[in-house]
C-alpha cells in the first residue's frame, strides 16, 4: 500500500498544486495563534512549542481542550497539519471541524473531521460528517494509508457553493455536491468558525464504545501546526466575496469540480479506504437521502 500511495500522492500533486494549492495565493494567511484563535476551554491543557509554531492540546481524566478561530468564514480553503495521539488512544477523539455556532445548537451548520482513537496496533479511522440546520447523520469513515501518529499530515477543506471536498495530504477522500436548489443537505448559507479539540468519547468512538479510555496512559496529546486559510471572512451583513467567481481561486470554475488527476486519486480511495458510507446503508436509510444521488464526478 505504501508504494501505491507514493505514486498516488506525488504524480497528481503536480496538477493539484497549480490549480488548488493556496501556497501560491497572495491572500493566503498563516495563523499566528494569538491573532487567529481563542481557547474554548481548559487553557491549562494548551501548550505551545518554544517558538510558538506547534500547538499541543491534552486530554486527561478531568478534561480535554479546544480552540476556535476568532473570525467566521463562508467559503474558502482551510488547512491544518495534525499529529495524532500515539499508542493506546482508545476512546480519544481529536476533532478538526467548522461550525456556525460556538455550541452544538439545534440549527447549526457543521463540517466535521474526527479522528477516532484505537487500541495499540490498530488503525486510526477518520470520520467525516456534514450538518445543515442541525441535521447530520451523513457519516463516512475511512482508513488512512499512513500512521497519523508518527508525523504531521495535512487535512484540508475546500468549500464553495458548488462542492465541499475533504482532503488528506491533498488527496480528496470525500466530495459533497450541491444541487443548486434550496435544500437541507448542503451547508452554504451560514458562516462558520473553525475549531480543533481533543475529548473523551469512549461511549462510542472505538468499536462502538466497547473499548474504553485507559486513563493510566493520560495525558493524551494531539499536535497542530501550520494552519492556513484562503477564504471569505464574514463581515455583516453580507461580504462581497461570498458571491464572486473571478477574484478567488476557491470559487472559480476549476474549484467546482475534481480535476482528472484528483478523480483518479478519489477513485482509488473509494476502492480501498472507505469503511462506511451512509449513502450505501440501505438498512439505516431504506430511502436514501436526496444528496446521495448527486455524482462526485460531475
Order of alpha helices (4+ residues) and beta strands (2+ residues): alpha-beta-alpha-beta-beta-beta-beta-beta-beta-beta-beta-beta-beta-beta-beta-beta-beta-alpha-beta
